Amino acid sequence: MKKLIALPLAAIFCVAALSGCTRASYAIHTSDGRTIISDGKPHEDSKTGLIAYKDANGVKQQINKTDVKEMSELPK
């Protein structure tokens, strides 16, 4: 009887855990007209004036804060 309850509860737990792991993507619009899509939220380093992000290929990139016109979260 306990096995009949444990299996559905484990399945529900797995689905709930995986649904919480989704990452938001952000569009970074630059002053020269480019749009960069980041994987996850970009982070600003106040000491260097750079914004760090991961591109669509998972490579860490940086852009100067003065080159960024706008950042917005993309709808899921």
ABEGO torsion letter per residue (X at the ends): XAAAAAAAAAAAAAAAAAAAABBBBBBBBBAAGBBBBBBEBBBBBAAAGBBBBBBAAGBBBBBBAAABABBBBBBX
